[in-house]
Amino acid sequence: MSKTNNNINFLDLVPGRKCNWDKTEDGKMFLLVPRFKNRWLKKFALNMGKSEFVRLYLDNNGARVWELIDGKRTVGAICDLIQEQPGDKLDQPEQRVSFFMGMLKKNDFITLLEEL
């Protein structure tokens, strides 16, 4: 996504996952984020018995959004599906989901591509 093109509607972008994730036995979802990018630090940490990944736990709303990211749905479609799901409804879903997607993108956990 080009920073110079301001004509792109964020709700029309398609998010895709870039990191692994899992759930605990009690259903809490977490992302598996690499602990180190430097291969020497990674090797040293593994030799010291440290895990290669850090678990980044998502709240209920974040988990609902993450489960809907499939590389095909737009951000706008995800907002609509969140509102249709049973449970708590989000106030200003487009704004909240867009902010969450922006944080995921900033931390390189997702890609955001233009819809084809």
C-alpha positions in Angstrom: 0.0 0.0 0.0 1.5 3.3 -1.0 1.6 6.1 1.5 1.2 8.7 -1.3 -2.2 7.4 -2.5 -4.8 9.0 -0.3 -7.8 7.8 -2.4 -7.8 4.3 -0.9 -10.7 3.6 1.5 -9.4 1.6 4.4 -12.7 -0.4 4.6 -12.1 -1.7 1.0 -8.7 -3.2 1.9 -8.3 -7.0 2.4 -6.3 -8.1 5.4 -4.3 -11.3 5.4 -2.5 -12.9 8.4 1.3 -12.9 8.6 1.8 -14.6 11.9 0.7 -17.9 13.6 -1.9 -18.1 16.3 -3.4 -20.5 18.7 -5.9 -20.9 21.5 -5.4 -21.9 25.1 -7.5 -24.8 26.6 -9.9 -22.2 28.0 -10.4 -20.6 24.6 -8.2 -17.5 24.9 -6.6 -16.6 21.6 -3.0 -15.5 21.2 -0.7 -14.6 18.4 2.8 -16.2 18.2 5.2 -13.3 17.8 8.9 -14.0 17.1 10.9 -13.1 20.2 14.1 -12.1 18.2 14.7 -11.1 14.6 18.5 -11.4 14.9 19.4 -15.0 14.2 22.3 -15.0 16.7 20.1 -13.7 19.5 17.5 -16.3 18.5 20.1 -19.1 18.6 21.5 -17.9 22.0 17.9 -17.7 23.5 17.0 -21.2 22.2 20.2 -22.6 23.8 19.2 -20.9 27.1 15.9 -22.7 27.0 13.8 -19.6 26.0 10.9 -19.9 23.7 11.3 -18.7 20.1 8.0 -16.9 20.4 6.1 -14.5 22.7 2.4 -15.0 23.2 0.4 -11.9 22.5 -3.1 -12.4 23.9 -6.1 -10.9 22.2 -9.2 -9.6 24.0 -12.6 -11.0 22.9 -13.2 -8.3 20.3 -9.6 -8.7 18.9 -10.1 -12.5 18.7 -13.4 -12.1 16.9 -11.8 -9.9 14.3 -8.7 -12.1 13.9 -10.9 -15.2 13.3 -12.6 -13.3 10.4 -9.4 -12.4 8.7 -9.1 -14.8 5.8 -7.4 -12.9 3.0 -10.7 -12.6 1.1 -12.9 -10.4 3.2 -12.5 -6.6 3.2 -12.2 -4.7 6.5 -15.8 -3.4 5.8 -17.1 -6.9 5.4 -15.4 -7.9 8.7 -17.1 -4.9 10.4 -20.5 -6.1 9.1 -19.9 -9.7 10.2 -18.9 -8.5 13.7 -22.1 -6.6 14.1 -24.1 -9.7 12.9 -22.5 -12.1 15.4 -24.3 -12.9 18.6 -22.9 -11.2 21.7 -21.8 -7.7 22.5 -22.2 -5.2 19.7 -19.4 -2.7 19.1 -20.0 1.0 19.2 -18.5 2.5 16.0 -17.4 -0.8 14.6 -15.7 0.6 11.5 -13.6 3.0 13.6 -12.6 0.4 16.2 -11.9 -2.4 13.7 -9.9 -0.1 11.5 -7.8 1.1 14.5 -7.2 -2.5 15.4 -6.2 -3.4 11.9 -3.9 -0.4 11.8 -2.1 -1.7 14.9 -1.8 -5.2 13.4 -0.4 -3.7 10.2 2.0 -1.4 12.1 3.4 -4.4 14.0 3.6 -6.5 10.8 1.1 -9.1 11.9 -1.1 -8.6 8.8 -0.9 -7.4 5.2 -3.5 -5.0 3.8 -4.1 -5.4 0.1 -6.4 -3.6 -2.3 -9.5 -5.6 -3.2 -9.3 -7.0 -6.7 
